[in-house]
Amino acid sequence: MLWITCPTCGLRPVEEYRFGGELRGIPEWITDPAERDVDYVWMRDNLEGMTTERWFHAAGCRRWLTLRRDTSTDTVVA
Amino acid sequence: MIDFIERRIALEWHEPRRSYEVVIIGAGGHGLATAYYLAHRHGIASVAVIEAGYIGSGNSGRNTTIIRANYGIPEAIRFYQHSLELYQTLEEELDSSIMHETRGLMWLAHTETQMRGERARSLLNRACGAETVMITPSEAKELCPQLDLSGGGRYPVLGASYHPAAATARHDRVVWAYAQGAMRRGVHVLPHTTVTGLLRDGPRVTGVETSAGPIAAGVVLSAVGGRVSTIAAHAGVRLPIRTHPLQAFVTNFYDFPFPGIIGDTELACYVSQTERGQLLIGAEYDAQPSYSLASSFSFLRRSSAKMMHLLPFVRDLRILRQWTGICDISADFSPVMGETGVAGFLVTTGWGTWGFKAIPAGGEQMAELIATGRAPTLLQPFGLDRFAADHTMADPGSAGTH
């Protein structure tokens, strides 16, 4: 099981957190503003490997944090 | 049902040719079914199905094999009802046993709100051709004598929606039957061959780069599960897909018949008995996206605790096996099928945790699209362009646990 270190509460199990999505940019090659909006709302990078993500400590201090996670192994890196 | 060994399944392997009319990436249920219908119904036998592992080694081999059509939006109900009907005659169609068994599915309701939801769903289902009726707690008890109607005191059963046509089938047999049907008609299936990239000619996709060398194709179809975003990225296609792990487990042999399938949207779990007598228990997918196939103890603890509220006898069973699949969950919980905007590259994806029941219809519809170039009626609402058109097919009921 995944354990996540919260800056306020320390090491807590993943069940206390809510996944808030990856931090990402819209690809440069999408130039049409409407298409960029569609990409922003619906599309996902869905990377297999290192991602930077937002998590919400729902059952703890109720603050947001940013972390680096390797989605190929489901382990928090930093 | 007891015909495990009555006939050998004839699988014939081929050396890859340098070029095919259609190349399908992923030899799971959807990929092989598409190949089968292409060869059988449309006479396109120059088809290769490329698979990184062995056939059916992805989510086709990891699901909980429930076939049902009680969905939450008309387009989905019609699609899955068609699939359910195809499954009913699949053994004759493929001349191979898939151990299909109609069992009936109960979705329990514990609150008045849930009762209203289930009533609405059953009315919508009936309007769209999928038989679903509301039943009382005592009728539920009759269908499943093991059920604790007080729900352990905490989840009393107020009623249930009952979908009598729901069925199960042996997942491996479905994959093998489609593989055999396709191979008999000249389709090449290439296991242990990894697709490493797509061949491009300007904006067009013209084939695949594989670990066995490049293979040219008129049309490339991605029937990949969890790793679909990686394949689509080679074509520059962006998908509304996140890959989440889904876990399930089986208990040891349970001595008594447990005929039906029981699902629970509030507890987000479901149970059926396998042909081997084990209870197969599944629940919702893991909240964080991941490609890891690791199973977790917290899942076991959570879902067995839930199941004990409804079926107290499971506390005497032992857990035998647990596994994980990585599911391509789409943003609106409906599949994404058809054109991608890149010529020569199609997808059938977004099958998330609900793809097994859709194998026959998904394959049939994708084959028709590839052969005729026109999207058939059932498939049309599920195109990738629906997101840009702001016409999403939001169907949280598709996962069965929402």
Contacts between the chains, C-beta under 8 A, distances in Angstrom:
chain1	res1	chain2	res2	distance
A	1	B	296	4.6
A	1	B	297	6.6
A	1	B	298	5.0
A	2	B	288	6.8
A	13	B	298	7.1
A	14	B	287	7.6
A	14	B	288	6.7
A	14	B	298	8.0
A	15	B	298	6.3
A	18	B	287	7.1
A	19	B	287	5.3
A	19	B	288	4.5
A	19	B	289	7.4
A	22	B	289	7.9
A	27	B	238	7.3
A	29	B	236	7.4
A	30	B	238	7.8
A	34	B	388	7.7
A	35	B	388	7.3
A	38	B	387	6.0
A	38	B	388	4.7
A	39	B	238	5.9
A	41	B	387	7.8
A	42	B	240	4.2
A	42	B	331	5.3
A	42	B	387	4.4
A	42	B	392	8.0
A	43	B	238	4.1
A	43	B	239	6.6
A	43	B	240	5.5
A	43	B	387	7.8
A	44	B	229	7.1
A	44	B	239	7.0
A	44	B	240	6.4
A	44	B	241	6.1
A	44	B	242	5.1
A	44	B	331	7.5
A	45	B	229	7.4
A	46	B	229	3.8
A	46	B	239	7.1
A	46	B	241	5.6
A	46	B	242	5.5
A	46	B	243	5.6
A	46	B	289	6.8
A	47	B	229	7.6
A	48	B	227	6.8
A	48	B	229	7.9
A	48	B	230	6.1
A	48	B	243	7.6
A	48	B	291	4.7
A	69	B	288	7.8
A	71	B	243	7.6
A	71	B	289	6.1
A	71	B	290	5.1
A	71	B	291	5.4
A	71	B	292	7.5
A	72	B	291	5.0
A	72	B	292	6.7
A	73	B	292	5.4
A	73	B	294	7.9
A	74	B	245	7.6
A	74	B	288	7.2
A	74	B	290	4.0
A	74	B	291	7.8
A	74	B	292	3.9
A	74	B	294	6.5
